[in-house]
């Protein structure tokens, strides 16, 4: 990951996020998402052991979700290419959402 951003750099970066998400929303691709707080709990194993976060190595930290509508996994990859996270050496994981309608 890149070094921490200064307040002005962070504001500029967040502005890029807002612009990118507005573009997705106006094109009908953005359907929802949430930022995640850094703290929380984890339950693991058959003994259901409860522990405090963090939950992953910082290089693998998930900071939020963004749900988009795309015609295929390849189309979602194409939309994700414009994500501002890459400017600070971040990563994006793309997964399909299970269709719960049965």
Secondary structure as UniProt FT lines:
FT   HELIX           7..26
FT   TURN            27..28
FT   STRAND          30..35
FT   STRAND          41..44
FT   TURN            45..48
FT   STRAND          49..52
FT   HELIX           58..60
FT   STRAND          64..68
FT   HELIX           73..80
FT   TURN            81..82
FT   HELIX           84..88
//
